Amino acid sequence: MRARVIEAEAEVPLAIAAAFREGKLGVMDYYNMQNVISDTQMREAISKGAQPQKGSND
């Protein structure tokens, strides 16, 4: 199952490149998509909170 996910993830950049070539995806569309992805990653990191550093015996 994990192998299929990895295969699908590998196809994403190829699909984006094809959409650029075919004119189905514009530069601003790509920029907005990357902005949403970055925002989601930031929110996930914030929601996890600060992780204590391992090996710290304070």
CHARMM-style PDB file with segment names, atoms N, HN, CA, C and O in Angstrom:
ATOM      1  N   MET     1       0.815  -1.187   0.000  1.00  0.00      PROA
ATOM      2  CA  MET     1       0.000   0.000   0.000  1.00  0.00      PROA
ATOM      3  C   MET     1       0.865   1.261   0.000  1.00  0.00      PROA
ATOM      4  O   MET     1       0.600   2.198  -0.752  1.00  0.00      PROA
ATOM      5  N   ARG     2       1.903   1.282   0.846  1.00  0.00      PROA
ATOM      6  HN  ARG     2       2.118   0.520   1.457  1.00  0.00      PROA
ATOM      7  CA  ARG     2       2.790   2.451   0.915  1.00  0.00      PROA
ATOM      8  C   ARG     2       3.503   2.666  -0.418  1.00  0.00      PROA
ATOM      9  O   ARG     2       3.758   3.803  -0.815  1.00  0.00      PROA
ATOM     10  N   ALA     3       3.823   1.571  -1.105  1.00  0.00      PROA
ATOM     11  HN  ALA     3       3.616   0.647  -0.782  1.00  0.00      PROA
ATOM     12  CA  ALA     3       4.500   1.690  -2.398  1.00  0.00      PROA
ATOM     13  C   ALA     3       3.618   2.418  -3.407  1.00  0.00      PROA
ATOM     14  O   ALA     3       4.116   3.196  -4.220  1.00  0.00      PROA
ATOM     15  N   ARG     4       2.328   2.172  -3.359  1.00  0.00      PROA
ATOM     16  HN  ARG     4       1.924   1.539  -2.698  1.00  0.00      PROA
ATOM     17  CA  ARG     4       1.411   2.857  -4.278  1.00  0.00      PROA
ATOM     18  C   ARG     4       1.345   4.351  -3.981  1.00  0.00      PROA
ATOM     19  O   ARG     4       1.251   5.171  -4.894  1.00  0.00      PROA
ATOM     20  N   VAL     5       1.393   4.690  -2.715  1.00  0.00      PROA
ATOM     21  HN  VAL     5       1.469   4.023  -1.974  1.00  0.00      PROA
ATOM     22  CA  VAL     5       1.381   6.105  -2.334  1.00  0.00      PROA
ATOM     23  C   VAL     5       2.635   6.793  -2.853  1.00  0.00      PROA
ATOM     24  O   VAL     5       2.562   7.900  -3.388  1.00  0.00      PROA
ATOM     25  N   ILE     6       3.777   6.146  -2.699  1.00  0.00      PROA
ATOM     26  HN  ILE     6       3.836   5.247  -2.265  1.00  0.00      PROA
ATOM     27  CA  ILE     6       5.040   6.711  -3.178  1.00  0.00      PROA
ATOM     28  C   ILE     6       5.015   6.872  -4.693  1.00  0.00      PROA
ATOM     29  O   ILE     6       5.481   7.884  -5.217  1.00  0.00      PROA
ATOM     30  N   GLU     7       4.475   5.885  -5.399  1.00  0.00      PROA
ATOM     31  HN  GLU     7       4.096   5.063  -4.974  1.00  0.00      PROA
ATOM     32  CA  GLU     7       4.362   5.982  -6.859  1.00  0.00      PROA
ATOM     33  C   GLU     7       3.471   7.153  -7.251  1.00  0.00      PROA
ATOM     34  O   GLU     7       3.792   7.899  -8.176  1.00  0.00      PROA
ATOM     35  N   ALA     8       2.359   7.314  -6.554  1.00  0.00      PROA
ATOM     36  HN  ALA     8       2.098   6.708  -5.803  1.00  0.00      PROA
ATOM     37  CA  ALA     8       1.442   8.410  -6.863  1.00  0.00      PROA
ATOM     38  C   ALA     8       2.088   9.760  -6.575  1.00  0.00      PROA
ATOM     39  O   ALA     8       1.915  10.707  -7.343  1.00  0.00      PROA
ATOM     40  N   GLU     9       2.833   9.854  -5.474  1.00  0.00      PROA
ATOM     41  HN  GLU     9       2.973   9.085  -4.851  1.00  0.00      PROA
ATOM     42  CA  GLU     9       3.514  11.107  -5.142  1.00  0.00      PROA
ATOM     43  C   GLU     9       4.573  11.454  -6.181  1.00  0.00      PROA
ATOM     44  O   GLU     9       4.827  12.632  -6.436  1.00  0.00      PROA
ATOM     45  N   ALA    10       5.187  10.450  -6.775  1.00  0.00      PROA
ATOM     46  HN  ALA    10       4.981   9.494  -6.567  1.00  0.00      PROA
ATOM     47  CA  ALA    10       6.208  10.692  -7.797  1.00  0.00      PROA
ATOM     48  C   ALA    10       5.590  11.224  -9.084  1.00  0.00      PROA
ATOM     49  O   ALA    10       6.272  11.883  -9.868  1.00  0.00      PROA
ATOM     50  N   GLU    11       4.320  10.950  -9.308  1.00  0.00      PROA
ATOM     51  HN  GLU    11       3.766  10.415  -8.670  1.00  0.00      PROA
ATOM     52  CA  GLU    11       3.652  11.403 -10.527  1.00  0.00      PROA
ATOM     53  C   GLU    11       3.182  12.853 -10.439  1.00  0.00      PROA
ATOM     54  O   GLU    11       2.896  13.467 -11.467  1.00  0.00      PROA
ATOM     55  N   VAL    12       3.099  13.403  -9.251  1.00  0.00      PROA
ATOM     56  HN  VAL    12       3.331  12.904  -8.416  1.00  0.00      PROA
ATOM     57  CA  VAL    12       2.584  14.765  -9.077  1.00  0.00      PROA
ATOM     58  C   VAL    12       3.418  15.799  -9.830  1.00  0.00      PROA
ATOM     59  O   VAL    12       2.841  16.596 -10.570  1.00  0.00      PROA
ATOM     60  N   PRO    13       4.755  15.831  -9.682  1.00  0.00      PROA
ATOM     61  CA  PRO    13       5.531  16.826 -10.437  1.00  0.00      PROA
ATOM     62  C   PRO    13       5.390  16.665 -11.954  1.00  0.00      PROA
ATOM     63  O   PRO    13       5.401  17.651 -12.691  1.00  0.00      PROA
ATOM     64  N   LEU    14       5.259  15.430 -12.410  1.00  0.00      PROA
ATOM     65  HN  LEU    14       5.251  14.629 -11.811  1.00  0.00      PROA
ATOM     66  CA  LEU    14       5.077  15.197 -13.844  1.00  0.00      PROA
ATOM     67  C   LEU    14       3.740  15.749 -14.316  1.00  0.00      PROA
ATOM     68  O   LEU    14       3.649  16.329 -15.398  1.00  0.00      PROA
ATOM     69  N   ALA    15       2.707  15.568 -13.508  1.00  0.00      PROA
ATOM     70  HN  ALA    15       2.781  15.097 -12.629  1.00  0.00      PROA
ATOM     71  CA  ALA    15       1.388  16.084 -13.863  1.00  0.00      PROA
ATOM     72  C   ALA    15       1.376  17.611 -13.859  1.00  0.00      PROA
ATOM     73  O   ALA    15       0.739  18.232 -14.710  1.00  0.00      PROA
ATOM     74  N   ILE    16       2.076  18.210 -12.908  1.00  0.00      PROA
ATOM     75  HN  ILE    16       2.593  17.705 -12.217  1.00  0.00      PROA
ATOM     76  CA  ILE    16       2.156  19.671 -12.860  1.00  0.00      PROA
ATOM     77  C   ILE    16       2.884  20.200 -14.090  1.00  0.00      PROA
ATOM     78  O   ILE    16       2.459  21.188 -14.689  1.00  0.00      PROA
ATOM     79  N   ALA    17       3.975  19.546 -14.466  1.00  0.00      PROA
ATOM     80  HN  ALA    17       4.320  18.743 -13.980  1.00  0.00      PROA
ATOM     81  CA  ALA    17       4.721  19.964 -15.662  1.00  0.00      PROA
ATOM     82  C   ALA    17       3.859  19.844 -16.911  1.00  0.00      PROA
ATOM     83  O   ALA    17       3.885  20.722 -17.773  1.00  0.00      PROA
ATOM     84  N   ALA    18       3.100  18.766 -17.010  1.00  0.00      PROA
ATOM     85  HN  ALA    18       3.079  18.053 -16.310  1.00  0.00      PROA
ATOM     86  CA  ALA    18       2.220  18.579 -18.168  1.00  0.00      PROA
ATOM     87  C   ALA    18       1.142  19.662 -18.197  1.00  0.00      PROA
ATOM     88  O   ALA    18       0.808  20.171 -19.267  1.00  0.00      PROA
ATOM     89  N   ALA    19       0.600  20.015 -17.046  1.00  0.00      PROA
ATOM     90  HN  ALA    19       0.872  19.602 -16.176  1.00  0.00      PROA
ATOM     91  CA  ALA    19      -0.423  21.058 -16.982  1.00  0.00      PROA
ATOM     92  C   ALA    19       0.145  22.408 -17.401  1.00  0.00      PROA
ATOM     93  O   ALA    19      -0.540  23.188 -18.063  1.00  0.00      PROA
ATOM     94  N   PHE    20       1.392  22.693 -17.021  1.00  0.00      PROA
ATOM     95  HN  PHE    20       1.949  22.060 -16.483  1.00  0.00      PROA
ATOM     96  CA  PHE    20       2.054  23.923 -17.473  1.00  0.00      PROA
ATOM     97  C   PHE    20       2.177  23.935 -18.991  1.00  0.00      PROA
ATOM     98  O   PHE    20       1.832  24.919 -19.645  1.00  0.00      PROA
ATOM     99  N   ARG    21       2.672  22.833 -19.541  1.00  0.00      PROA
ATOM    100  HN  ARG    21       2.953  22.034 -19.009  1.00  0.00      PROA
ATOM    101  CA  ARG    21       2.875  22.758 -20.993  1.00  0.00      PROA
ATOM    102  C   ARG    21       1.571  22.904 -21.764  1.00  0.00      PROA
ATOM    103  O   ARG    21       1.534  23.538 -22.819  1.00  0.00      PROA
ATOM    104  N   GLU    22       0.499  22.317 -21.235  1.00  0.00      PROA
ATOM    105  HN  GLU    22       0.529  21.802 -20.378  1.00  0.00      PROA
ATOM    106  CA  GLU    22      -0.791  22.338 -21.927  1.00  0.00      PROA
ATOM    107  C   GLU    22      -1.574  23.620 -21.673  1.00  0.00      PROA
ATOM    108  O   GLU    22      -2.647  23.814 -22.245  1.00  0.00      PROA
ATOM    109  N   GLY    23      -1.055  24.484 -20.833  1.00  0.00      PROA
ATOM    110  HN  GLY    23      -0.184  24.326 -20.368  1.00  0.00      PROA
ATOM    111  CA  GLY    23      -1.728  25.741 -20.544  1.00  0.00      PROA
ATOM    112  C   GLY    23      -2.892  25.608 -19.580  1.00  0.00      PROA
ATOM    113  O   GLY    23      -3.711  26.521 -19.472  1.00  0.00      PROA
ATOM    114  N   LYS    24      -2.977  24.499 -18.884  1.00  0.00      PROA
ATOM    115  HN  LYS    24      -2.312  23.758 -18.971  1.00  0.00      PROA
ATOM    116  CA  LYS    24      -4.072  24.284 -17.935  1.00  0.00      PROA
ATOM    117  C   LYS    24      -3.739  24.808 -16.544  1.00  0.00      PROA
ATOM    118  O   LYS    24      -4.616  24.903 -15.685  1.00  0.00      PROA
ATOM    119  N   LEU    25      -2.479  25.147 -16.323  1.00  0.00      PROA
ATOM    120  HN  LEU    25      -1.767  25.071 -17.021  1.00  0.00      PROA
ATOM    121  CA  LEU    25      -2.035  25.658 -15.029  1.00  0.00      PROA
ATOM    122  C   LEU    25      -1.157  26.872 -15.283  1.00  0.00      PROA
ATOM    123  O   LEU    25      -0.153  26.794 -15.991  1.00  0.00      PROA
ATOM    124  N   GLY    26      -1.546  27.980 -14.700  1.00  0.00      PROA
ATOM    125  HN  GLY    26      -2.362  28.043 -14.125  1.00  0.00      PROA
ATOM    126  CA  GLY    26      -0.773  29.200 -14.858  1.00  0.00      PROA
ATOM    127  C   GLY    26       0.212  29.385 -13.720  1.00  0.00      PROA
ATOM    128  O   GLY    26       0.184  28.661 -12.724  1.00  0.00      PROA
ATOM    129  N   VAL    27       1.076  30.362 -13.887  1.00  0.00      PROA
ATOM    130  HN  VAL    27       1.099  30.950 -14.696  1.00  0.00      PROA
ATOM    131  CA  VAL    27       2.093  30.634 -12.876  1.00  0.00      PROA
ATOM    132  C   VAL    27       1.445  31.045 -11.559  1.00  0.00      PROA
ATOM    133  O   VAL    27       1.864  30.587 -10.496  1.00  0.00      PROA
ATOM    134  N   MET    28       0.436  31.896 -11.614  1.00  0.00      PROA
ATOM    135  HN  MET    28       0.095  32.268 -12.477  1.00  0.00      PROA
ATOM    136  CA  MET    28      -0.232  32.330 -10.383  1.00  0.00      PROA
ATOM    137  C   MET    28      -0.993  31.177  -9.732  1.00  0.00      PROA
ATOM    138  O   MET    28      -1.070  31.102  -8.506  1.00  0.00      PROA
ATOM    139  N   ASP    29      -1.554  30.282 -10.538  1.00  0.00      PROA
ATOM    140  HN  ASP    29      -1.492  30.342 -11.534  1.00  0.00      PROA
ATOM    141  CA  ASP    29      -2.218  29.100  -9.975  1.00  0.00      PROA
ATOM    142  C   ASP    29      -1.210  28.256  -9.201  1.00  0.00      PROA
ATOM    143  O   ASP    29      -1.488  27.792  -8.095  1.00  0.00      PROA
ATOM    144  N   TYR    30      -0.042  28.067  -9.795  1.00  0.00      PROA
ATOM    145  HN  TYR    30       0.184  28.443 -10.693  1.00  0.00      PROA
ATOM    146  CA  TYR    30       1.011  27.285  -9.142  1.00  0.00      PROA
ATOM    147  C   TYR    30       1.475  27.981  -7.867  1.00  0.00      PROA
ATOM    148  O   TYR    30       1.664  27.334  -6.837  1.00  0.00      PROA
ATOM    149  N   TYR    31       1.657  29.289  -7.935  1.00  0.00      PROA
ATOM    150  HN  TYR    31       1.503  29.814  -8.772  1.00  0.00      PROA
ATOM    151  CA  TYR    31       2.082  30.067  -6.768  1.00  0.00      PROA
ATOM    152  C   TYR    31       1.065  29.934  -5.638  1.00  0.00      PROA
ATOM    153  O   TYR    31       1.438  29.703  -4.487  1.00  0.00      PROA
ATOM    154  N   ASN    32      -0.211  30.077  -5.964  1.00  0.00      PROA
ATOM    155  HN  ASN    32      -0.513  30.265  -6.899  1.00  0.00      PROA
ATOM    156  CA  ASN    32      -1.258  29.960  -4.947  1.00  0.00      PROA
ATOM    157  C   ASN    32      -1.312  28.557  -4.358  1.00  0.00      PROA
ATOM    158  O   ASN    32      -1.538  28.400  -3.158  1.00  0.00      PROA
ATOM    159  N   MET    33      -1.109  27.541  -5.182  1.00  0.00      PROA
ATOM    160  HN  MET    33      -0.926  27.669  -6.157  1.00  0.00      PROA
ATOM    161  CA  MET    33      -1.112  26.160  -4.701  1.00  0.00      PROA
ATOM    162  C   MET    33       0.041  25.944  -3.720  1.00  0.00      PROA
ATOM    163  O   MET    33      -0.149  25.341  -2.663  1.00  0.00      PROA
ATOM    164  N   GLN    34       1.223  26.429  -4.060  1.00  0.00      PROA
ATOM    165  HN  GLN    34       1.378  26.919  -4.918  1.00  0.00      PROA
ATOM    166  CA  GLN    34       2.371  26.293  -3.172  1.00  0.00      PROA
ATOM    167  C   GLN    34       2.156  27.075  -1.871  1.00  0.00      PROA
ATOM    168  O   GLN    34       2.588  26.641  -0.803  1.00  0.00      PROA
ATOM    169  N   ASN    35       1.494  28.215  -1.967  1.00  0.00      PROA
ATOM    170  HN  ASN    35       1.143  28.567  -2.835  1.00  0.00      PROA
ATOM    171  CA  ASN    35       1.209  29.011  -0.783  1.00  0.00      PROA
ATOM    172  C   ASN    35       0.265  28.258   0.158  1.00  0.00      PROA
ATOM    173  O   ASN    35       0.458  28.284   1.374  1.00  0.00      PROA
ATOM    174  N   VAL    36      -0.740  27.597  -0.382  1.00  0.00      PROA
ATOM    175  HN  VAL    36      -0.897  27.576  -1.370  1.00  0.00      PROA
ATOM    176  CA  VAL    36      -1.670  26.818   0.437  1.00  0.00      PROA
ATOM    177  C   VAL    36      -0.946  25.646   1.095  1.00  0.00      PROA
ATOM    178  O   VAL    36      -1.178  25.347   2.267  1.00  0.00      PROA
ATOM    179  N   ILE    37      -0.075  24.987   0.344  1.00  0.00      PROA
ATOM    180  HN  ILE    37       0.113  25.229  -0.608  1.00  0.00      PROA
ATOM    181  CA  ILE    37       0.689  23.859   0.895  1.00  0.00      PROA
ATOM    182  C   ILE    37       1.587  24.337   2.037  1.00  0.00      PROA
ATOM    183  O   ILE    37       1.643  23.702   3.090  1.00  0.00      PROA
ATOM    184  N   SER    38       2.280  25.443   1.831  1.00  0.00      PROA
ATOM    185  HN  SER    38       2.234  25.958   0.975  1.00  0.00      PROA
ATOM    186  CA  SER    38       3.161  25.985   2.871  1.00  0.00      PROA
ATOM    187  C   SER    38       2.371  26.393   4.104  1.00  0.00      PROA
ATOM    188  O   SER    38       2.794  26.143   5.233  1.00  0.00      PROA
ATOM    189  N   ASP    39       1.227  27.018   3.885  1.00  0.00      PROA
ATOM    190  HN  ASP    39       0.884  27.221   2.968  1.00  0.00      PROA
ATOM    191  CA  ASP    39       0.391  27.445   5.000  1.00  0.00      PROA
ATOM    192  C   ASP    39      -0.101  26.241   5.798  1.00  0.00      PROA
ATOM    193  O   ASP    39      -0.131  26.279   7.028  1.00  0.00      PROA
ATOM    194  N   THR    40      -0.483  25.186   5.109  1.00  0.00      PROA
ATOM    195  HN  THR    40      -0.459  25.155   4.110  1.00  0.00      PROA
ATOM    196  CA  THR    40      -0.944  23.969   5.782  1.00  0.00      PROA
ATOM    197  C   THR    40       0.172  23.353   6.610  1.00  0.00      PROA
ATOM    198  O   THR    40      -0.057  22.942   7.747  1.00  0.00      PROA
ATOM    199  N   GLN    41       1.371  23.284   6.057  1.00  0.00      PROA
ATOM    200  HN  GLN    41       1.557  23.618   5.133  1.00  0.00      PROA
ATOM    201  CA  GLN    41       2.511  22.731   6.795  1.00  0.00      PROA
ATOM    202  C   GLN    41       2.827  23.569   8.029  1.00  0.00      PROA
ATOM    203  O   GLN    41       3.142  23.027   9.089  1.00  0.00      PROA
ATOM    204  N   MET    42       2.742  24.886   7.892  1.00  0.00      PROA
ATOM    205  HN  MET    42       2.485  25.327   7.032  1.00  0.00      PROA
ATOM    206  CA  MET    42       2.998  25.767   9.024  1.00  0.00      PROA
ATOM    207  C   MET    42       1.962  25.538  10.119  1.00  0.00      PROA
ATOM    208  O   MET    42       2.313  25.447  11.295  1.00  0.00      PROA
ATOM    209  N   ARG    43       0.701  25.447   9.744  1.00  0.00      PROA
ATOM    210  HN  ARG    43       0.416  25.521   8.789  1.00  0.00      PROA
ATOM    211  CA  ARG    43      -0.361  25.238  10.735  1.00  0.00      PROA
ATOM    212  C   ARG    43      -0.217  23.890  11.429  1.00  0.00      PROA
ATOM    213  O   ARG    43      -0.471  23.781  12.628  1.00  0.00      PROA
ATOM    214  N   GLU    44       0.187  22.861  10.685  1.00  0.00      PROA
ATOM    215  HN  GLU    44       0.392  22.950   9.710  1.00  0.00      PROA
ATOM    216  CA  GLU    44       0.402  21.547  11.294  1.00  0.00      PROA
ATOM    217  C   GLU    44       1.552  21.603  12.296  1.00  0.00      PROA
ATOM    218  O   GLU    44       1.473  21.011  13.372  1.00  0.00      PROA
ATOM    219  N   ALA    45       2.612  22.311  11.942  1.00  0.00      PROA
ATOM    220  HN  ALA    45       2.676  22.792  11.068  1.00  0.00      PROA
ATOM    221  CA  ALA    45       3.758  22.431  12.846  1.00  0.00      PROA
ATOM    222  C   ALA    45       3.376  23.188  14.113  1.00  0.00      PROA
ATOM    223  O   ALA    45       3.796  22.820  15.210  1.00  0.00      PROA
ATOM    224  N   ILE    46       2.589  24.234  13.966  1.00  0.00      PROA
ATOM    225  HN  ILE    46       2.247  24.533  13.075  1.00  0.00      PROA
ATOM    226  CA  ILE    46       2.161  25.010  15.129  1.00  0.00      PROA
ATOM    227  C   ILE    46       1.254  24.171  16.022  1.00  0.00      PROA
ATOM    228  O   ILE    46       1.353  24.234  17.247  1.00  0.00      PROA
ATOM    229  N   SER    47       0.376  23.389  15.411  1.00  0.00      PROA
ATOM    230  HN  SER    47       0.296  23.338  14.416  1.00  0.00      PROA
ATOM    231  CA  SER    47      -0.574  22.605  16.207  1.00  0.00      PROA
ATOM    232  C   SER    47       0.111  21.504  17.009  1.00  0.00      PROA
ATOM    233  O   SER    47      -0.411  21.074  18.038  1.00  0.00      PROA
ATOM    234  N   LYS    48       1.268  21.045  16.553  1.00  0.00      PROA
ATOM    235  HN  LYS    48       1.692  21.394  15.717  1.00  0.00      PROA
ATOM    236  CA  LYS    48       2.003  20.010  17.280  1.00  0.00      PROA
ATOM    237  C   LYS    48       2.682  20.587  18.513  1.00  0.00      PROA
ATOM    238  O   LYS    48       2.969  19.858  19.463  1.00  0.00      PROA
ATOM    239  N   GLY    49       2.936  21.874  18.503  1.00  0.00      PROA
ATOM    240  HN  GLY    49       2.702  22.465  17.732  1.00  0.00      PROA
ATOM    241  CA  GLY    49       3.586  22.523  19.640  1.00  0.00      PROA
ATOM    242  C   GLY    49       5.074  22.267  19.639  1.00  0.00      PROA
ATOM    243  O   GLY    49       5.608  21.571  18.775  1.00  0.00      PROA
ATOM    244  N   ALA    50       5.720  22.834  20.611  1.00  0.00      PROA
ATOM    245  HN  ALA    50       5.286  23.399  21.313  1.00  0.00      PROA
ATOM    246  CA  ALA    50       7.169  22.679  20.732  1.00  0.00      PROA
ATOM    247  C   ALA    50       7.485  21.286  21.253  1.00  0.00      PROA
ATOM    248  O   ALA    50       6.892  20.828  22.230  1.00  0.00      PROA
ATOM    249  N   GLN    51       8.403  20.630  20.608  1.00  0.00      PROA
ATOM    250  HN  GLN    51       8.884  21.002  19.814  1.00  0.00      PROA
ATOM    251  CA  GLN    51       8.839  19.303  21.024  1.00  0.00      PROA
ATOM    252  C   GLN    51      10.077  19.452  21.898  1.00  0.00      PROA
ATOM    253  O   GLN    51      11.005  20.167  21.521  1.00  0.00      PROA
ATOM    254  N   PRO    52      10.115  18.799  23.052  1.00  0.00      PROA
ATOM    255  CA  PRO    52      11.328  18.873  23.880  1.00  0.00      PROA
ATOM    256  C   PRO    52      12.500  18.210  23.161  1.00  0.00      PROA
ATOM    257  O   PRO    52      12.337  17.202  22.473  1.00  0.00      PROA
ATOM    258  N   GLN    53      13.675  18.791  23.333  1.00  0.00      PROA
ATOM    259  HN  GLN    53      13.808  19.609  23.892  1.00  0.00      PROA
ATOM    260  CA  GLN    53      14.857  18.234  22.686  1.00  0.00      PROA
ATOM    261  C   GLN    53      15.273  16.963  23.398  1.00  0.00      PROA
ATOM    262  O   GLN    53      15.295  16.904  24.627  1.00  0.00      PROA
ATOM    263  N   LYS    54      15.599  15.955  22.623  1.00  0.00      PROA
ATOM    264  HN  LYS    54      15.581  16.002  21.624  1.00  0.00      PROA
ATOM    265  CA  LYS    54      16.034  14.686  23.203  1.00  0.00      PROA
ATOM    266  C   LYS    54      17.462  14.832  23.715  1.00  0.00      PROA
ATOM    267  O   LYS    54      18.282  15.525  23.114  1.00  0.00      PROA
ATOM    268  N   GLY    55      17.744  14.179  24.820  1.00  0.00      PROA
ATOM    269  HN  GLY    55      17.078  13.616  25.309  1.00  0.00      PROA
ATOM    270  CA  GLY    55      19.079  14.228  25.387  1.00  0.00      PROA
ATOM    271  C   GLY    55      19.289  15.386  26.334  1.00  0.00      PROA
ATOM    272  O   GLY    55      20.359  15.522  26.926  1.00  0.00      PROA
ATOM    273  N   SER    56      18.286  16.215  26.482  1.00  0.00      PROA
ATOM    274  HN  SER    56      17.417  16.105  26.000  1.00  0.00      PROA
ATOM    275  CA  SER    56      18.394  17.352  27.389  1.00  0.00      PROA
ATOM    276  C   SER    56      17.945  16.919  28.774  1.00  0.00      PROA
ATOM    277  O   SER    56      16.787  16.550  28.969  1.00  0.00      PROA
ATOM    278  N   ASN    57      18.859  16.962  29.736  1.00  0.00      PROA
ATOM    279  HN  ASN    57      19.800  17.261  29.577  1.00  0.00      PROA
ATOM    280  CA  ASN    57      18.557  16.545  31.105  1.00  0.00      PROA
ATOM    281  C   ASN    57      18.529  17.740  32.045  1.00  0.00      PROA
ATOM    282  O   ASN    57      19.125  17.685  33.121  1.00  0.00      PROA
ATOM    283  N   ASP    58      17.868  18.794  31.673  1.00  0.00      PROA
ATOM    284  HN  ASP    58      17.385  18.839  30.799  1.00  0.00      PROA
ATOM    285  CA  ASP    58      17.815  20.002  32.512  1.00  0.00      PROA
ATOM    286  C   ASP    58      16.903  19.803  33.678  1.00  0.00      PROA
ATOM    287  OT1 ASP    58      16.734  20.710  34.492  1.00  0.00      PROA
TER     288      ASP     58
END
